[in-house]
Amino acid sequence: MNDLHLEPLDDLESAREIWEPLAEQSGNVFSTWEWASAWWTALGHDRPLRLAALRDGTGAAVAVLPLYMSSRLPVRTLRFIGHGPADQLGPVCHPDRLTEVMTALRRELAARPFPWEVVIAERLPADRDWDALLGARTLAREPSPLMRTEGRSWDEYLATRSRNFREQVRRRERKLAREHDLRFRLTTREHFDADFATLVRLHDARWDKGSQVFSGPLKDFHRDFALRALERGWLRLWVMEVDEQAVAAWYGYRFGGAEHYFNSGRDRDWDRYRVGFVLLVKTMRSAFDDGMRDYRMLRGGEEYKDRFATDDPGVETVALARGAGRAVSALGSAAKRTMPLTVRRRLARVVGS
């Protein structure tokens, strides 16, 4: 662990060659160069990059550290590129080396000549005691349920659930297909523009425009990343049509042997048929049929996720502080204005302690 040393990188493009294989090792789609690049283009606002690699004694890259200075006043705060829409972040590295890399990051940052007071590491895997390992403070813990296929078929998985649940899963699609012309399709480059517009329209219809997932620059970000993911073979944008009318859409990614369910939308005029549920089940069945290791439902403790989940490793947001940051109130910091009130209060206690 002690032979890891930090090497500053100039920009995202120059980091791409070492970044891409490390992202593959991470198994985390939110650690990809494409995610960071699309996010930086739409949401980076030309703030200072603190991008670096960690190399071992042989010179081999062990991790990429995609950090940037998210705010300067009143507290100089470092965060990982991609926060906000990302469901899991942190150093880009193999999961088995994450503890080692985070420990080295803390040591290397303490020795860096550039100024900083707080590092916010958002949505790290919650299977480690980050407070004890890093001297960090936990700001939030969020559920992140998933289904492990464990080499089973879809029917074998359903056999582990209740009889009532199995009947719901099977009956709803059969009823819809019996009464209407039901079709599922994955988007292609030819249909992407129209299908992405359908996703946004149905998502807004589902939430009556109360959701911010595809609002403002976030819409541009997701469209950009979805196109990049489509080119790489990662994008899973499903559209469900009933009588040749799009009534539901599902947006996610297939990466590192896992299906990532990011978001969806539906036409509420078809709620009597539970069209959102029917499409969700279709994507799950497809993941099982195609041999995916996990079906990740990502952040959120919604009840419907619990009905399918076999595990919930969770994610944690932690903060590290040094020097003057411990004596400065961060309540007005730009880094925290995007965080829930409870997280802002905990961060204020960290930097004020």
MOKA-V659231 format. One record per helix or strand of 3 or more residues. SS is the DSSP state (H for helix, E for strand). FROM is the first residue (numbers start at 1). TO is the last residue. If there is no record, write none. Layout:
{{SS	FROM	TO} {SS	FROM	TO}}
This chain:
{{E	5	8} {H	12	26} {H	29	31} {H	33	43} {E	49	55} {E	61	71} {E	77	80} {H	95	111} {E	118	125} {H	130	134} {E	137	142} {E	144	148} {H	154	158} {H	163	179} {E	182	186} {H	192	207} {H	217	232} {E	235	242} {E	245	255} {E	258	266} {H	268	273} {H	275	289} {E	294	300} {H	303	308} {E	315	321} {H	323	327} {H	341	352}}
